[in-house]
Amino acid sequence: MPGGIHPPLEVILSWPARSDHPIRRGWGITIATIVLWAITILVVAGRLWARLKIQKIGGLDDLIIVIALIPLTGVAICVAGSGRAYFDRHVWELTAEEGATSRKLVVAVDLLYMTSTTLTKISILLFYRRLASGTISNFFRWAVRLCIGFVASYYIAFTLALFLGCRPLDAFWNQLELDWRLTHKEGRDWTCFNESADLLTATSVSVLQDFITCLMPCILFWRLQLPFRQKVALAAVFAFGFFTSLTAVVRLYYIQMIFYQTYDVTWYTGLAFLWTTIEVHLGIICASAPALKIFFQRYFDTSRLTGAISTWSSKSRSRKGTMQPDWDIKNQSFLLSDVKAPFSRSVSTIHDIEARVL
């Protein structure tokens, strides 16, 4: 079934009349957004406390993640507000002015979303650069630089498309008003880009960047000649970000639904906004998660858990009857005197890596 922001006249005539008491979505999107924002602020605060107060090793990646909170807060405000206005009802319940205002919100959310996710990815990549400093091959460091350039280029290209796609700019939101369209001829008085193709392409590229960002450290640690359990543990820390990629895929599904499966765009844009806010918040949470380990070690008793794991590991080695590199759970020191990494320069212990991870 076709869809999009320009329903044919017969579809418009088939819509019910506006009601004084329209069917509206509940408070779910608004509440979920507020809760996610509060959790994200707490997580970033814990990250900063661990990095600046406990370890005193703050870096550029921490600064950028703090800056990313600004557009993230903008996304939260827009989505939480639109969850009870414009995008909480069916399209036929909106006046022409409300339809134009809803389109302005789309511009704001698109810009803030790209800004927040771009800053988050750059922060993660800068963290990888810190992780690789003095220990990993030049190839990995150059790969990080190329990825940062890729992410920055994506942001510039699609931001320009957002603001230059419609000429004049107000055509982006005025094109939904029937009276405006009757007095302004498309191609002569105004032109607009293919919005569906732009959004689908931008989201697909963003998903690709998410997967690349998540895979880079996993591949790095997997190539190290470490015990299998240690490889899995290190990969799991970074692979948690794949969940953020999955939320972007769900958002991609709703975008194609809005433009190709329904004309009730406001109702389904509300759902797309929900997954947008989930994605941007989870992105910052995942980027900050590794730094929280020191925070929890300092203020919560993890000795029982680590002691149990150490005991289990010792018994496992004794049953196998084979020599394995020593692994001290409490001191987090994995001795690599007999381990060689094909592209490592000066990794002497896994603690060198963990010091950068945390």
N, C-alpha and C positions, 0 to 999 in steps of 0.2 A: 504494500500500500504506500502511495507517495506521502510526502510530508514536507515540513519546513515552515518558514515564517511567512510565506505568501500563499495562503489557502485560496483556491479558486472560489469564484462567487457562489457557485452552487453549494459548496461546503459551508460558507459563511451563512447562507440562507437556511441551511439545515440546523444550525446551532440554536439552542433554546434562548429565549430572551433573558437579559440580565435580571438577576433576582436581588431583592433587598436582603435576603439571607442566603448567600451563596454557600455551596459546599466548600468547606475549607479543610486543609490538612491541619493536624494537631500541632502541638508544641515540640514534637520529637526532634526536628531538625535544629530548632533554636537551642533546645536544652543540650543536645549532643555537641553542638558547636561550642557552647560555653564550657562544658565539661572538658572537652578536648583542649581548649585554649588554656584552661587553668592547669591541667596536667602538664602541658607543654612548658608553661612558665616555670612550674616546679622542677621539671626535669632539667631545663637549662640552668636554673639557679643552682641545682645540685652539681651540674657539670662545672659551672664557674667556681663554685666553692671548692670542688676537688682539685681543679687545675690551678687556681690562683691562691687559695688559702692553704690547702694541704700540701700540694706538690710544688707550688710556685713555679709552674712551667707554662703559663699561658702563652698562646700563640695567635697568629693571624687567623687561623681557623676558628678560634673562639670568638674573636672580634666579629668576624663575618656572620657567625651563627646568631650573635646578638643583634646585628643589623637586620638579619632575616626575620627577626621577630616583629619588625615594624610592618612590612607588607603582610605577614601572617596575621597580625592583629587586624589589619584592614580587611582581609578575607573573612575573618571571623565576624567582624561587625556587619559586613555586607550580607553574608549568608545567614547569620542569626536574625538580622532585621528582615530580610526578604523571606525568611521562613514563616513570618506572620504577615507578610504584605507582598503582593504581586505574584510571587511564585508558590503561594499556598493555595491557589485556586485555579479553576479552569480558564482558558484564554478568553472565552466568551463572557466572562464576568468582569473583564477589565474595560475601563473607558479608554478612549484614544490617548488621553494624556497619561493614564497609568501604563499603557502599553509602551509609550515612548520612554517613560521613566524606567521601566523594567529593562529596556535595552541599554540605557545608560549604566544600570547596575551590571549588566553583562560585560560592558567595556571595562568597568572598574575591577570586577572579579578576574577577568582574563589577565589584565595587566598585573594586578597584585599577585595572582597565582604564579605567573611566569617569573616575576621578580623574586618571590619567596623560594620557589623550587630551584631557580638558578643559583641564588646565593647559598642555599643548602648544599647543592651538589659541589659548588666550588669550595665550600668549607670542608666537605668530606675529602675532596681531592687534595686540598692543602694539608689535611691531616695525613693522607697517604705520603705526601712529600716529606713531612716531618718524620713519619715512620721509616721512610727509606733513607733518610739522611745518614751517610757514612756506612751503610750496611748493605745496600742493594745495588744492583748494576745500574749503569747509566741508562740502559734501555728502559728500565721501569720508570726512572725519573722523567725521561723524555716522554714516555707514554702518559704519565700524569699531566705533563705540560700540554700535550696535544689534546687530552680530554678537557682540560680547562678551556683551551681555545675553542674546542667544539661546543662546549656549553655556552660560552660567552657569545659565539657567533649565532647560535640558535636564538638566544635572547634578543640580540640586536635585530636579526632578520624578522622574527615574528612580532616584535614590538613595532617595527616600522610598518609591517603589513597591517597591524591593527589600526594604526593611526592614518596611514596613507591609502588604505584599501577603499575607502569611500570618499568621494569628492563631490560636494563638501563633506566635512566630517559629520555634520548633524544628519546627513542622509542615513547614517547607520541606524539611528533610532527613529527618525521621522518617516522612514519608508513603511513603518507599520501602520501609520495613520492613513486611512482610505482617502480622506479629503485632501491630504498633502500629496498623495500619489496622483490624484486626479488633476491637480494644478501644476505638477512638476513631471515633465516627461523624462523617463529614464533614457540615458544616453545623450540627452541634450542638456538637461538641467542638473542631472546627477548621475553618478555611476558608482557601483559597489562591486567589490571583489566577491569571489565565490567563497562565502563564509564557511560553508560546510567542509569544503576541501581544505581550507586553511586550518580549521580547528582539528580535523582528523589528522592532517599531516603533522601539526604541532604536537598533538598528544602522542602520536605514534613515535615521533622523534624523541619526545621526553621519556617514553617507556623504554626505548632503546638505550638512552643515556642511563636510566636507572639500572638496567641489567648490566651494562658495562661497568658502572660504578661499583655494583655489588660483586661482580665476578673478579675484578682486578686483584683484590687482596686474597680471595679464595684460591685463585690460580697461583699467586705468589707463595702462599704458605704450603700449598699442596706439593710444590716442587721441592721444598725443603725436605731433607732426609730425616724426618722426625717420626716418632712412634705414631701409629694410626690414630690413637685416642687424642693425642695432642694436636694432630692436624684437624681432626673433626672439631675439637674445642675452639681452635683459633678461627676456623672457617665459619662456625656457627655464630660467632660474635658479629661478623660482618654480613653473613647471609641473611640475618634478620631483616635487612633492608629489602629483601625480595618481596616481603609482604606489602611494602609501599608500592612496588611495581604492580602488584596485583590490583591494588585499589585504582591505579591509573588505568588499568585495562578495563575495569568496571566503568570508570568514567568515560572511556572511549566508547563503550557499548551504548551508554545513554546519549552521547553526542550523535552517534549515527541514528539512533531512534528518533531524536528530535528533528533531524533534517530529512529522514527518509522513511519513517514509519508512522508519523502522527503530525497533525496540525495543532494539537493541543500542547503547544510548546511551553507554556508557562508551567503547567503541571509537571512535566517531565524535566524541565530545567531545574526545578526545585530539587529533584532527585540527583541530577548531575551536580548541582551545587553541594549537596550533602557529601558526595564522594570526592569532590574537589577539596572541601575542608578537611576530610579525613586524610587525604593524601598529603596536603601541606603540613598538617600537624604531625602525622606519623613520620614524615621525612625528617623533621627536626628532632623528634624523639629518638629515632634510630641513629641519627648522626651524633647524638649526645650520650647514647646508652653506654658505649665503652668506657667513658670517663666516670661513670657512676660506680664502677667497681671499687675504686679507692674510697669513695664516699661511704659505701655500705660497709667496707672493711673497717673503716675508722669508727663508725657509730653503731654498728650492729655486730653481734658476736657470731662470727662464721667459723670459729675454731672447731666446733663439734662436727660441722659438715666436712671441713677440709681434713680433719683427723680421720673421719670414717672413710673418706675417699682414699687417703694415704694408706690406711690399713688394708682396704680392699685391693689396692694396686700392688702392695707388697705380697699379699697372698697369691695374687694372680701370677706374679713373676715366679714365685717359688714353685707353684704347681707346674708351670711350663718348663722350669729347670734350665732356662736360657738367660744369658747375660743381656741386660738392656741398659741403656743409658739411665743414670740416676735422675729421679724426678722428685724434688722436694716440694710438696704441695704448699706447706706453710710459707716457705721462703720464696715460692714461685721461681725456683731456679732449676732450669733444665740444663744440665751440663752437656755441652756440645763438643767436648774435646775430641771425640771420635766421629763426629758427624760433619759432613761436608755438603755445602749447598753449591750447585753448579754456578750460580751467579753471585755468590756472597763474597764480600770483601773482608769484613772484619767482625762477623757475628761470632762471639765467644760463648754466649749463653742466651737462652730464650728470654732471660730477664732484660736484655738489651732491647728486644722488640717490645716486650710488655711495658717497659718504661715509657715507650713512645705511644703505645696503644692507650695507656692510661694517663 
